[in-house]
Amino acid sequence: MTDGPSEPSAHDVAATATAPVRAALDSVDQFRVQHYGLLAVLMAREPSAETLALVAGLSGDATPLGRSHAALADAARRADPARLEREYFDLFIGVGRGELVPYGSYYLTGFLREKPLARLRQDLARLGIERSRSLVELEDHVGVLCETMAGLIDGRFEAPEGAARDFFARHMQPWMGRFFADLETARSADFYRCVGRVGRSFMTIETESQALVA
């Protein structure tokens, strides 16, 4: 998880790559990397005006995910960055804690820094993915996990065949769909309600795809 610039790109949140990005990805993996990167950026912090302008360019179609793209693009066009800063704070930080706690360990056990985080750290160490000195979040933060998945898929992290599939099954599938569903209905969510919809729809696709491969 290397140091990145102050404004995160789709690949700044997560980790130390030990291999170059693969020269070419098939269309399915490009689709996956783009969505994991989008979720990583939007969950890392409140979006800047520049990020909102990019999100506003998303196009939709008649599928559930496509409709969620259209709703998110519309929300980005209407969003006020100053209000989004407060929305992000209320949802994920709060005074004491936010409305939602975006960490795998909390979703799986009700507490931070429990066994799911320890297992994640062991798996990251086996994959040679190191925590960035500038990373303030725990490794099981939803944005960090999405960024790590993007790196496993696109080859920035040197990993054995099937590593991304195993990583998803162990550290994301058990809880992340539920998190995004909760975000979609959170009281404090406006723009992030649409982020939750995209995340939930995408996690459903990923879970179904993993089941077909298995």
PEZI-V230309 format. One record per pair of residues at least 6 apart in sequence whose C-alpha atoms are under 6 Angstrom apart, sorted by the first residue. I is the first residue (numbers start at 1). J is the second residue. D is the distance in Angstrom with one decimal. If there is no record, write none. Layout:
<<I | J | D> <I | J | D>>
This chain:
<<1 | 14 | 4.4> <1 | 15 | 2.3> <1 | 16 | 4.5> <1 | 130 | 5.4> <1 | 131 | 4.5> <1 | 132 | 4.1> <2 | 15 | 4.9> <2 | 16 | 5.0> <2 | 132 | 4.5> <3 | 132 | 5.7> <3 | 134 | 5.7> <4 | 12 | 5.1> <10 | 37 | 4.5> <10 | 41 | 5.7> <13 | 144 | 5.8> <14 | 144 | 5.3> <14 | 147 | 5.2> <14 | 148 | 5.5> <15 | 129 | 5.9> <16 | 129 | 5.5> <16 | 130 | 5.7> <17 | 156 | 5.0> <17 | 157 | 4.6> <18 | 157 | 5.4> <18 | 158 | 5.6> <19 | 156 | 5.3> <19 | 157 | 5.6> <19 | 158 | 5.2> <20 | 156 | 5.2> <21 | 154 | 5.8> <21 | 155 | 4.7> <21 | 156 | 4.5> <22 | 155 | 5.2> <33 | 150 | 4.8> <36 | 146 | 5.0> <36 | 150 | 5.6> <37 | 147 | 5.9> <40 | 143 | 4.1> <40 | 146 | 5.3> <40 | 147 | 5.4> <43 | 143 | 5.0> <44 | 143 | 5.4> <46 | 85 | 5.5> <46 | 88 | 5.7> <52 | 76 | 5.2> <55 | 73 | 5.6> <56 | 73 | 4.1> <56 | 76 | 5.2> <56 | 77 | 5.5> <58 | 73 | 5.5> <59 | 70 | 5.8> <60 | 66 | 4.1> <60 | 67 | 5.5> <60 | 69 | 5.2> <60 | 70 | 4.7> <61 | 67 | 5.9> <65 | 201 | 5.4> <68 | 197 | 5.9> <68 | 198 | 5.2> <72 | 194 | 5.1> <75 | 191 | 5.7> <90 | 98 | 5.4> <91 | 98 | 4.8> <91 | 99 | 4.8> <91 | 100 | 5.7> <92 | 98 | 4.4> <92 | 100 | 5.5> <102 | 141 | 5.7> <102 | 142 | 5.7> <103 | 140 | 5.3> <103 | 141 | 4.4> <103 | 142 | 6.0> <104 | 140 | 5.3> <105 | 112 | 5.4> <105 | 114 | 5.8> <105 | 116 | 5.2> <105 | 117 | 5.8> <106 | 112 | 5.0> <151 | 157 | 5.6> <152 | 164 | 5.5> <177 | 200 | 5.2> <177 | 203 | 5.6> <180 | 196 | 4.5> <180 | 199 | 5.6> <180 | 200 | 5.1> <181 | 200 | 5.8> <183 | 193 | 6.0> <183 | 196 | 5.0> <184 | 193 | 4.2> <184 | 196 | 4.4> <184 | 197 | 5.7>>
